[in-house]
Amino acid sequence: MDFKQLNAFLTISKLQSFTKAAEILGYAQSSVTTQIKLLESELGVRLFERIGKNITLTHDGKKLLPYAKQMLKLSNDIKNTVFNTETPSGTLTIGAAESLCVLRLPEILKEYKKLYPSVEISLKFGSCAEFRHFLNDNIIDVAFSLGIKIDSEEFISEIEVPEPMLLLAYPGHPLINKKEVLPKDIETEPLILTEMGCSYRAALENILHTCNVKPNITLETGSVQAIKQFTMSGLGITLLPKVAVEDEITTKKLIPLNWIGPNFEIISQVLYHKNKWISPALKEFLKLSRDFMDTYSI
């Protein structure tokens, strides 16, 4: 097998079309078809199911997918190693929690692009659970995570910064003037939360469950900006990292409640796989991230 075949395989699996893949890759469709046939012949399996105009991965095709991604990623790493031993270049793929992209990550990336304009930045949003998968499959170079600490011998945790979490309500909400807000106080309150899989949502749900409180989830969305807008509109209360709502608190559009329940134990983390090759591009990103995150340490 060769990298052209693997690239064709990945492109077809993404677009679910031989025709569209050929257009993207700049090949004749017959050439793409031949590449896949050669790959299937070498592996001794069918990679795609073709029924009418629908193209889907077979079971064997799904098994090949993460390995193909990793091989192409390693190919790029090799090229960067051979031709750029010192100067950061190539592509740096960062797994990022959306909450950290509100303020911190843009500051880091702005400075990074100024210093190393030859590096192409690729962002892949996800949750803590997804970052484990992304790092293990070499889909991302580094994870910029916010949530429950990812603690594993497989990963190097380069940076760890505790993140204050705030239970927030709109101006005029009855709980704003309450001196102590406990889990039982929000039992009937409509909650606006991030989607399932978000670790700080899970932290809140675990606390409520421990206190025999069933959460009254009114709305869930993966967009932090949408959560803020819905909360400010009076649809309910929410839990968000302080870093994501500092402007709204300053302008009193959102009001922190006096939560005295259990600590949420949420941190920001920058981590990578222990077997990851530290390219010049990744090395400088880690260094710059440490410099920036040190200013936020509590």
N, C-alpha and C positions, 0 to 999 in steps of 0.2 A: 504494500500500500504506500501511497505518497501523500504529501500534504495537500495537493490539489484535489485528490479524491476526498480527503477528510473535510476540506473546506466546502466542497460541493455538497457533501452529505449534510453538514451543519446548516448550510444555506437553504437547502431544500426542506430540511426538518423545521426550520424557522418559518419559511414562507408557505410551506405545504403546496409547493408548485414547482415543477421542473422548468416550466416556461419562465416564471418570474425569477427563479434562481439563475437561469442562463442570462437573463437581461442584466441582473445585478453583477454577475461575475464577468460579463463581457464575452461569453462563449456562445457557440451555436448550441441549440438544445440537444442536438445529436451527440455533441461532445460531452455534455453533462451526463446524458443518459449512459454513454459508454463508460465514463468514470465510475458511475455507481455500479454498473454491471461488473466491471473489473474488481471493484471493492467487494461486492457480494460474492463473486467467484472465488476470490482469495480467502475470504472468511468462511465460505461455505454456508451462508445463510441469506435469507431475504431481509432487506433492511426497510423496505417500504411496501405498504399494501396499496395497490392501485385499483380502486373500484369506481368506475366511471371517471369523473373529473376530480374525485377526492383522493388526496395523497395523505396517508397517515403512517407513522412509524409502526413497525412490527415490534413484538416483544424483544427480539434480538437487536433491533434498531435502537430501542430505548436503552438497552444495556450498553450499547456502544457510545451513546451520546456524551456522557461525562468524560469518557476516556479521549474521545476526539477533541473535546474542548481543552482538555489538559495538554494533549500533545501539541496542539497549535499554540497554546500559551507558552509551553516550554520552548517551542521553536523560536518564538519572538524573544524569549529570554536569552537563548543562545546567541541570536543575532546581536542583541544588545551587549552581551558579554564580549563577543569577539571584536566587534567594530567600535564599541564605546566603553572602554575600560574605566574611564574616570568621569567623563562629562555626562550628566543626567540627560537621557533622551528616551525615545520609544514611548510606550503607553504605560500609564500607571492606573490600575483599576482599583477603585476605592469603594468598599461597601459602607454605606452610610445610613444612620438613623435619621429620619426626616427632622426630628426635633433639633438635632445638632446642626442641621443645614440652615436653620433659621438665622443663627447668628455666628457661631464659632467657625464652622468649616469654611464659609465664604471668606473670612478674614485670612485664614491659613492659605487657601487656594489662591487668593489674590496676590499674596506675597510670593507664593511658590511660583506662579506663572511669570511674575516679574523677574525672578531670579533664574528660572529655568524654562524659557519659552519653547524649547524644543520638545518638552515632554507633553504628550497628549493625555489629558485627564479624562477618565471614564468613570462615571458614578453609577453605582448600582444600589438602589434603596432596598432595605430589608429590615428584618427583626433579628434579635439575638439568636433565635433558633436557626434562622436562615443563614446567618453569618457562619455558624459552625459548618454547615453544609458547603457554603461558598468557599471557605478557606480549605476544607479538606479536599475539595474537588479542583482547587487551584483556579476557581472562576474569578476570584478577586485576589489582589496582592496584599491588601491590608483592610482591616475592618475598623471603622470609626463608630463604635457602638455606644448606645445609651440604654441601660437596663440593669437587671440583676447581673452580678459579676459572672463573667464567663471564666470558669476556673477549670483548666484541663491541662494535662501534661502535653497535649498535642500542640498547644499554642503558647507563644511568647507574649505576655502582656506588657507592652512597652510603657504604657501610661495608664494611670488609674486616678480619677478625680471624683470625689463624692459629689452627687448632684442633689441639691435641695428640691423636693417635690412640694407642690402647693395644691391644696384643694381650693377651687376658685368658684366664685359666684358673681352674679351681676349686681350692680349697685341697687340697693333697696331690698335685697333678699333677706328674709327673716333671720337667717343664721349668722349674718355679718356681725351683729352686735352680741352674739353669744360668746362668753369669755372662754368656754371650753367646748370644743366640738369633738364628740366621740363617735365611733362607728354607729351606735344605735340612733344618733341624731340624724343620720342621713338615710335611714332605712326606707323612708317613703319619698325621699327626694329623687326626682328624675335625674339620671346620670347620663352625661354625654361623654363617651369614651372612645379611645382608639380601638382598632379592630382586634379580633382574637389573634393571639400570637405575640402581641406587644407585652413586654415583660413588666412594665409598670402598671398596665391594666391588670395583669395577673397578680401583681403584688397587692393591689387594692382589693381584688376579689378574694384573695387568700386571707387577708386581714378580716374582711367582712364575714367570710365563712367561719373563721375561727371564733368570731364573736356572735355566731348564730344570726347574722344579718343577711338577708337575701337582697342582692343589689337590684335596684329598680332601673334597669338600663333602657333609656328611652331612644337613644340614637347612638350609632357607632359609625366611625369613618376613619380612614387612614390619613386624612388630611388634618394636620395640626391647625392650619389657618381656618379651616371650616369649623373645627371644634371651638376655637376662640370666638368666631362670629356667632355660632349658635348659642354659646353660653352668654355672650353679651346681649343677645336678643331676648334672653329670659326663658329659654327653653329648658334650662336645668343647670346643674353644677358639674364641674369636671375636675380631673386631676391631670396636671401638666408639669413638666420641669420648669423651674423658675427661669432658666435661661431662655425659654421660649416665650415668656410672657412679661418680660421686664418693662417693655414699652407700655403695654396695656395697664400694668399696675401703676406706673408713674402717672399716666393720664387718668387713672381711676376708672377705666372702662371695665376692669376686672378687679375683684376684691378678694384677697386671700382670707380664708376662714381660719379660725384659731384651732387648728387640728392638734389634739393631744393624744391621738391614738398611736398605735405602734409605728415605728419608723419604717419607711418604705425600702430603705437600703438600696438605693439606686445609684449607680456610678456611670461616669463616662469612661470608656476604655478604648485604647488604640492597641490592636493586637494583630499578629500574623502567625502563620504556621511555623512550627519549629524547624521544618525541613525547607522552608522557603529560602530561595537565593535572594540575598539582599543586594539588589541592583543599585547602582548609583542614584537612580531616580527614587527608589524606595528609601534608601539611606537618608537622603536629604529631606524627604517628606517626614520621616520619623523625627529627625532632628528639629525641623521647623515646628512640628506639632508639639514636641516637648517644650520648646521655648514659649509657644503661645499658651499651652494648657497650664504651664507653671503659674501663669498670672491669675488663673482661676482657682488655684488650689485653696482649699479651706483650711 
